[in-house]
């Protein structure tokens, strides 16, 4: 459920988080072979900020499959975990790119793309 008074969307939150990560880790600024793909994906995330259908997505829980209604706390916890996993996956792709590990970077970036609907 989205708070109608909230001016930040999930896309905006992720964009801010990724920007902060870039500022804190100078090694991420060095682009290797996969860096252009990472930059393109991050740009697409920022451009999708106004799209209500864009954002992070994850697997359905077993409780949801059993038709249990989520609580506000469980939804917030799941969103937090998904944001953290996405940020860690993007950081992994950037680390691999900085090490010129093309295959590792592409795997991590592919995993991140599966988490984010554009």
Secondary structure by P-SEA (a helix, b strand, c coil): cccccccccaaaaaaaaaaaaaaacccccccccaaaaaaaaaaaaaaacccccccccccccccccccccccaaaaaaaaaaaaaaaaaaaaaaaaaaaacaaaaaaaaaaaaaaaccc
